[in-house]
Amino acid sequence: MSLTERVGRLLFIVPYVAHRGGVPLKELAEKTGVPPSQIEADLDLLAMVGQPPLTPDHLIDLYVEDDIVYVDLDQSLSRPLTLTHEEARALLLGAKLVGSLGGLGAELEAVLNKILPLLNPVDQEVVRSLTDRIGMWQDSDASRESVAELRRALAELREVEVQYYSVSSDRQKRYHLQPLAFLTHTGIEYLLALDVDAGRQEKLFRLDRMAEVQGLASTFTPPADLDLERFRRERLYAGDTGSGVTVRFSSEVADQVRERFSDAPCEVERSGGIEVQLNTSSPAWLARWVLPFGTSAEVLAPEEQRRFVASLCREAAEVYGRDL
C-alpha cells in the first residue's frame, strides 16, 4: 500500500460514510480493497483530523458500533462546500495529479465531471489543456498486474524477474528474485525478496518503483529462519549497516541536519557547525544527499567516500567552466 493509496482512501471514507449515515466495516474494506484492520487504523488517523484549535468539538468523530462505521462532522464541516473558481480549478488539477486514489478512480471521476461544467469557459480550457499533459502511472493497470503476479509467485513459491528503479544508482535494473513477503511500513509497501544474482542476499524493494514483473517457472524453498518481526520497528532503515561516514555541516544548515538525522551520533563545533556520523552502503546515495548543501557540507571520512564526492564536484565544475 503506497502513501498515495492511503491518502485516497482517507479522502474517500469520510464523505462515503457521512452520505450514507453509516456503513458496515466489511463493506468499507471490500470497497477500498484492504482488510478491516487497515480500515480501523485509518479511522484512528481520521479521528485526529479537524479544524483549529483542534478541540474535541472541532474534530471529525468517527466510531464503530456493531461493526458499523459512523461519522459525525463538525457543523462547519457538514455544511455544503462552496468553492471559488480558482479553488475549484486547483481542486480539479490536484485530483488529476493524485490519480486513481487507491483504486477509487470511478468515484473521483464522477465528482470531477460535476465540478468541471460549473467553471467558466476559460478555466474549463485551462483544466483540460493541463490535464491532457499530465501522464500518471496510476492511469495504467500495470502496477496492479505486477502486484497480482507477485502475489501468485508468493503463493506458489516461484521466482520472478522484475524491472526496478534504484534511487541510489538512478537507473532501472532487472532483478532475479525469490519473493518472501509483503511489508507495509509508514504507508509504503515493500517486497521482501532474495536477490538470486547476489547470492540470495535478502533485500527490500518498494512496489511503487517496480515497472514490470514476470513470473518464472522455477520454484524455490524459503529460508526456515525467516523472521518478519524484525521489521516491526519505527524506522525501517535504521542505518545500522554499511560503512561509516563522517560529514561536516556548517552552522547555517546544522538545525536542518540535526532534525533529519536525529538518531545519528553528532558533535557540535565551536563555530556552530556539526559533524555527523552516518552509515551508508551507497556512495551514490551519500552524494545525492550531501551535494545539495553545496559548500555547507564536506565529507571528511573515509577517504574513498570523500574522493567519490570530490570527483563529482570536479566534473560539475568542469561542465560549468566550459562557458566561462
Helices and strands as residue ranges (DSSP letters): H 3-20, E 23-24, H 25-32, H 36-46, G 56-58, E 61-65, E 68-72, H 75-78, H 85-98, H 105-115, G 116-118, H 121-132, G 137-139, H 142-156, E 158-166, E 171-185, E 188-195, G 196-198, E 201-206, G 207-209, E 210-219, G 228-231, E 243-249, G 251-253, H 254-260, E 266-268, E 274-280, H 283-290, G 291-296, E 297-301, H 303-321
